[in-house]
Every structure is written in structure tokens, then in C-alpha cells.
Amino acid sequence: MAKDTRDRDDRSIEHNRPYIRLQLFGTRETVQSTIDRMHATGFMDRVYWGQPMPVPGNEVEWVSVLYRRW
């Protein structure tokens, strides 16, 4: 059975947009300072990074994720 082409076309716009996703792991301080350095060098504004969060099951490792479409 064929899918409705309108439904497929509506979503194809979103799928074709370029994006980037980066995951940064380390201690909380290292994650935050790396984000700050990337911002200072003009690599990526810090507002695109998620709040650093602890990695479940690991007492010292934290993660922050950057996901951006343009």
C-alpha cells in the first residue's frame, strides 16, 4: 500500500536540513570549560549546548550534548 505523498513531502524538508550533534564527556568542570573555550574561539555559541548532566552509573563523568539544525 502506497503512503500518502503529502505526508512524506512534509517530513522530507526536516530530514534534508543539515545538522550537527556533538557529545562532550568529562568531569563537570572539564565539560563546562571546553564549552567555554569553543565559544571563545567562535566554534559554537554556548547557548546551543545542553546543560551538563551526570552520566548514570558514573560518579565523576558528565555529558553535554549539542544538536543544531540550520
N, C-alpha and C positions, 0 to 999 in steps of 0.2 A: 504494500500500500504506500503510495507516494505521500510525502509530507507536504503540508501547505507551504508554498514558496514564500508567501509573505512572512511567515514565522521565521523561516531560515534567513531571509534577507535582513530582517530586523536585527537579528543577533550577529550576523556576519560583520556588521560595522564595528561592533565592540571587539570581536575576535581579531580583526585586522589592524587594530590600533597598536602601535609599538608600546612596549612596556619594559620595565626593568624591575627585578626583585633581587635584593641582596639580604643576606642573613649575616649578622655580626655576633660572634660568640666570644666571651671572655669574662673577666671579673666585671663587676658593675662599673668600677672606675675606668677600666680599660675600654669598655664599650662606649661609655659616655665621652671619654677623651678622644677616642677615634672618630666618633661622630662630629665632635667639635673641630677636630683637625680637618676632616673632609669638608666641613662647612667653611673653615677659614681659607682653604686652598681653592674654593669655588667648585669643588667636585659635585656636591649636592647639598642643598639647603637642609638644615637640621629639622625643619618642620615636616619633612617627608618621612622621617624615621619614626617608628613606633616607640612608645615608652619602653625602656629596658625592663625585662621581666626575668625572674629567676627560672632556670631550667628545672622542670620537675625531676626529682630524684638526685639532684646535684646541688650541694650546698654552696658552692663557690662560683658556678658558671651562670652567666646571664646571657640573654639574647635580645637583640633588637632587629626588627625587620623593616626594610624599605621596600615599598611597592608603589610604583608610579607609572601611570599611562600618560601619554601626550599625543 
